[in-house]
Amino acid sequence: MLNTLNCFFRSPWYWLAMIVVGMAMEGVALYYQYVLNYGPCVLCIHVRIWVLAFILLGILGLLCHNSRPLSILISLLTVVAAVGLTERSWMTFAIERNLIEGSCTMGTGLPDWFALDRWLPAIFEPWELCGWTPELMFGITMAEALLVTSAVAVIGTLLATLALYKKT
């Protein structure tokens, strides 16, 4: 099984899977936003930005999969994106469960040179304050699902980076 995982992480399929999963996550978020009318909060927008980072890194990884040094570098960046996603997911979950005191403002805190909320407001503009996420299925909230998904992303990207770093 480890050999199969190793082969998968070294193949273009790994990067393609990252793109597809990222697009699916963004699609679910937009479905909940525009069809079910659950507006995103600032933390949800930050999560979307980290997911966008995964999609872009997946595209780069797919384009550079034949270059071992570039693949390792891109894979290291996916670990950073996974950790960032986990941190934002934890904050969303913790605020939802009242594990930490606080809320968030309506401002994204993005600098002018990276103003996604102004460039693509349909995707990156917050609509609501933090504190609640909708239920997906089986009583699992979006914050809970994000926390599990991001933890899997950290483990997966670490394993992929190790597989790419290890010489065959």
RAKAKA-V339687 format. One record per pair of residues at least 12 apart in sequence whose ideal C-beta (glycine too) atoms are under 8 Angstrom apart, sorted by the first residue. I is the first residue (numbers start at 1). J is the second residue. Records with the same first field share a line. If there is no record, write none. Layout:
I=J + J
This chain:
5=159 + 163
6=163 + 166 + 168
9=159 + 160 + 163 + 164
10=71 + 163 + 164 + 168
11=65
12=62 + 65
14=61 + 160
15=58 + 59 + 61 + 62 + 65
16=58 + 62
17=58
18=54 + 55 + 57 + 58 + 61 + 78
19=55 + 58 + 59 + 62
21=54
22=51 + 52 + 54 + 55 + 58
23=55
25=51 + 149
26=48 + 51 + 52 + 55 + 123
29=44 + 47 + 48 + 51
30=123
32=134 + 142
33=127
36=134
38=133 + 134
39=126 + 127 + 128
40=126 + 127 + 128
41=92 + 104 + 126 + 127 + 128 + 129 + 130 + 131
42=104 + 105 + 106 + 107 + 108 + 109 + 126 + 130
43=88 + 91 + 92 + 95 + 104 + 130
44=92 + 126 + 130 + 133 + 142
45=108 + 117 + 124 + 125 + 126
46=88 + 108
47=85 + 88 + 89 + 92 + 146
48=123 + 124
49=116 + 124
50=81 + 84 + 85 + 88
51=85
53=77 + 81 + 84
54=78 + 81 + 82 + 85 + 153
57=74 + 77 + 78 + 81
60=74
61=74 + 75 + 78
68=164
71=164
72=161 + 164 + 165
75=157 + 160 + 161 + 164
76=161
78=157 + 160 + 161
79=154 + 157 + 158 + 161
81=153 + 157
82=150 + 153 + 154 + 156 + 157 + 158
83=154
85=146 + 150 + 153
86=147 + 150 + 151 + 153 + 154
89=143 + 146 + 147 + 149 + 150
90=147 + 150
92=130 + 133 + 142 + 143 + 146 + 147
93=143 + 144 + 146 + 147
95=130 + 131
96=131 + 132 + 133 + 141 + 143
97=143
103=129 + 130 + 131
104=129 + 130
105=129
106=126 + 129
107=126
108=124 + 126
133=146
